[in-house]
Amino acid sequence: MFSEHQLIPGESIRLKAMATRAKSFHDDRESAEREFFELRDELAELQRRLYAAGKHRLLIVLQAMDAGGKDGTIRKVFRGVNPQGVRVTSFKKPSELDMAHDFLWRIHQAVPATGMIGVFNRSQYEDVLVVRIENLAPKSVWQARFEQINQFERMLTETGTTILKFYLHISKEEQAERFQERLDDPQKNWKFSADDLEKRKKWSDYMEAYEDGLNRCTTKWAPWYVIPSDQKWYRNLAITKIIVGALGDLDPQFPTTAFDPREFRIE
């Protein structure tokens, strides 16, 4: 289920033609949320086994327009999961030190270690999105980065990292509602920035840039998933189901001991 959200290498997509709301799954939000809670419990158990086994790594990449739901996804999906086994990295404006290195330098440092789940709130894809829209690098530079990202992700998968990349697809109308909510709620004012409105004016440019990134960086080793995200409950369910499926395929197991526990007695 949800395989319809996985992009296929070589098949181009247009975001304008892709739904931002769930159409064919649950009309019943209540039953969908029950399933989500069950899956989240399963995720917590799989994470325990992943951490104990210490053999695999899982990297989750979240990209979206402003107010697309990256923070909410992290809070909802990973609630109840042992924080010792999950590391969240938010990639904001590069520091001077970051700028003194290649664009993947800071990304590679945040790749999860064995037994860990790494979550990227924004990622290496900012360097083919923001730098393009804001003219921070010439076209010859950011164009080359598509293949550099593909090869970087291939290296990660060949050395034991499973990569799940999610684009949280919201409509321009939904973004407007969420921005307004941030303005109306004093406890959410801090989340609003006037810069968000400047980026909103460039919505079409960002959609074109995202389409290029999705089309050119969907590979058999690291495909993209486009998740309809106007409905937060559906977004959470879809993403959790994909993560649980990927961990289930890895099938991590608690390690066996080299001793017989029955030989020991605690005095």
Secondary structure, 3 states (H helix, E strand, C coil): CCHHHECCCCCCCCHHHCCCCCCCCCCCHHHHHHHHHHHHHHHHHHHHHHHHHCCCEEEEEEEECCCCCHHHHHHHHCCCCCHHHEEEEECCCCCHHHHCCCCCHHHHHCCCCCCCEEEEECCHHHHHCHHHHCCCCCHHHHHHHHHHHHHHHHHHHHCCEEEEEEEEECCHHHHHHHHHHHHHCHHHHHHCCHHHHHHHCCHHHHHHHHHHHHHHCCCCCCCEEEEECCCHHHHHHHHHHHHHHHHHHHCCCCCCCCCCHHHCCCC
